Amino acid sequence: MSAFTVPKGFRLHIGIFGRRNTGKSSLLNALTRQQTSIVSDVAGTTTDPIEKPMEFLPIGPVLFIDTAGIDDEGELGNLRIEKTMQFFDRTEIGILVVDTTRFAREDGWGCYENKVLSELKRRNIPVLVVFNKTDIAGVPSDIQTKLDSEQIPYVKTAVPGYESRLRKNSALSAEEEGPESDSRNWKKDSGIPGFRDALVRLVPEEFLTPPPILSDLLPAGEFAVLVVPIDKEAPKGRLILPQVQAIRDILDGHEGCLVVQENMLDTAIRRLNPPPRLVVTDSQAFKTVASIVPREIPLTSFSILFARQKGDLITMVEGAATISQLTPKSRVLIAESCSHHPITEDIGTEKIPNWLRKAVGALEIGHVQGHDFPATVEELARWDLVIHCGACMWNRREMLSRIARCVEAGVPITNYGLAIAFLHGILGRALAVFPEAQKKYREITGDIV
């Protein structure tokens, strides 16, 4: 798999924030050595966030996000700011770009910069301040003292005019980029090398050692059986992403797997000696698979595995248990991270709503896709439950942000697999491989597996 085919969910998301014309797009172009973002002297050139995937050594696959100016104006400007604010949910490292030339002619550091830092701090997102255009103007000592006192790292760069050199096929030399970093004083490094070194130091530990999908559930050398229905959700010649990711995770753990459809499951279990240590199924086939797999063999689903890997399993188990409290007057929001066009018998728009209405009655069900989600606590509080997809395309930060928003609004949240298992009466069994989650579920429901 090349660096450009790595799914977004496996990339480190680096958000670039700041006012208009501070040099955010020029910085991104310098980092990627491409004219990724259009730049000009006209304020507000970047109107929609621009995403640039790349291999950023020594970190690995990253996704840089160039956002619109946080100080945009007018009706359209306010919409752009709202769009920019959404990207805080996805950001794992925040870059605040500050134009040093503004210190001499206006308020170079004010409410906009404080707003970005405050939002990143509130979410516990590491931040790096980039003072740009330092070949033209310096950084006031009081601002440097402020950042030092708050232990916020910063670097100095000078990247204006990069695009003109790029068009002449003249890449930045090491001398142009700035001096190599000094590890003893990394807060004040200069140039692109200094930026790179400072950025590496901020990489969250969970990115360097992401939680496994299921390899930790299998002893080395053991087998799992993966039940993979071939239906309209799986394009011809391909498997869907959660299944591919699970297979790779098993191989990385030096374990093995046998992949079958439901009609071959019974035969596969009987032929394996010793029996498989785990069976993982697509959630849509949960009821059928549960009737085939002997109870002594642990059973769970891809979606439940992703509830742990991408989010907070305990919180989502608590959310699933609240399904029993729904009434025909309840309102349920179903959130799908992918923006695909729903097909016949789609799990989010048809199957789960049908199962819910069969169990509860004609309750109200709403749908959101992609990065659309209730923007405020008040809007979210109108719902009684959020049922989210597995978020296989997202990074963990964005899923945790949604969970945190639901907790703040007092709205339970669960995911597809947990909800389906609950509706089929097998959630307790499906949590057997997660003792803490199963214990919590038993405490809530009194369910005896």
ABEGO torsion letter per residue (X at the ends): XBAAABBAAABBBBBBBEBBGAGAAAAAAAAAGBBABBBBABBGABABBBBBBBBBOAAEBBBBBBBBBAABBEAAAAAAAAAAAAAAAABABBBBBBBAAAAAABBABBAAAAAAAAAAAAAGBBBBBBBBGAAABBBBAAAAAAAAAAGBBBBBBBABGAAAAAAAGBBBBAAAAEBBBBAABAAABBEAAAAAAAAAAABBAAAABBBBAAAAABBBGBBBBBBBBBBAABBBGBBBAAAAAAAAAAAAAGBBBBBBBAAAAAAAAAABOBBBABBBBBAAAAAAAAAABBAABBBBBAAAAAAAAABBAAAAAAAAAAAAABBAABBBBBBBABABBBBBGBAAAAAAAAAAAAAAEBBBBBBBBEABBBABAAAAAABABBBBBAGAABBAAAAAAAAAAAAAAGBBBBBAAAAAAAAAGAAAAAAAABAAAAAAAAAAAGBBX
